[in-house]
Amino acid sequence: MGASSDPTQDGSDEQQKRSEIYTYEAPWHIYAMNWSVRRDKNEFCGPLTSFDWNEAEPKRIGTSSIDTTCTIWDIEREAVDTQLIAHDKEVYDIAWGGVGVFASVSADGSVRVFDLRDKEHSTIIYESSEPDTPLVRLGWNKQDPRYMATIIMDSAKVVVLDIRFPTLPVVELQRHQASVNAIAWAPHSSCHICTAGDDSQALIWDLSSM
């Protein structure tokens, strides 16, 4: 009769193998470490939260991801133009403002503007007044690109911004009775914006009177 295997011993061996996989005996003291993404894995593994098509350059689209990045794609070449670490936390929305310029909002509570001619820097246009309050949606005025609007998570107000005067809202729209979850600038007008919320209302605002 053959010898029976000991399940306890098998489990112990397996545990030892798992432990050994992640063990590294360095010949010197280790003071820091970092992860390195293997390029033979899926290079764009972070789930996408939003995208926007560049109307000025129809071959380009931009995507935002929970991995803190924004990725610019060239759809004619079916390839990535560039990928930027845009924020400190998840990026929830992206919007183009013209040729080579886009903005994004994030769980870190900021609106940032990027110019692809200078990929090393971005401009913070606005930050939530309360720390760690995410901004979830962004709309850029296509008729007048000086203006954009953003939504604060679980908030009934919409913040309208002028990129010439960072950090200071032009106006805060507050008529909804519940959280706002969508915004859209009118395609034919620079002073009209529509907002929709959990109160089952879609409101059209005329900003020329504000």
Stockholm file with secondary structure:
# STOCKHOLM 1.0

chainA/1-210         MGASSDPTQDGSDEQQKRSEIYTYEAPWHIYAMNWSVRRDKNEFCGPLTSFDWNEAEPKRIGTSSIDTTCTIWDIEREAVDTQLIAHDKEVYDIAWGGVGVFASVSADGSVRVFDLRDKEHSTIIYESSEPDTPLVRLGWNKQDPRYMATIIMDSAKVVVLDIRFPTLPVVELQRHQASVNAIAWAPHSSCHICTAGDDSQALIWDLSSM
#=GR chainA/1-210 SS CCCCCCHHHHHHHHHHHHHHHTCCCCSSCCCCCCCCCCTTSCSSCSCEEEEEECSSSTTEEEEEETTSEEEEEETTTTEEEEEEECCSSCEEEEEEEETTEEEEEETTSEEEEEETTSTTCEEEEEECSSTTCCEEEEEECSSSTTEEEEEETTCSCEEEEETTSTTSEEEEECCCSSCEEEEEECSSCSSEEEEEETTSCEEEEEGGGC
#=GC SS_cons         CCCCCCHHHHHHHHHHHHHHHTCCCCSSCCCCCCCCCCTTSCSSCSCEEEEEECSSSTTEEEEEETTSEEEEEETTTTEEEEEEECCSSCEEEEEEEETTEEEEEETTSEEEEEETTSTTCEEEEEECSSTTCCEEEEEECSSSTTEEEEEETTCSCEEEEETTSTTSEEEEECCCSSCEEEEEECSSCSSEEEEEETTSCEEEEEGGGC
//
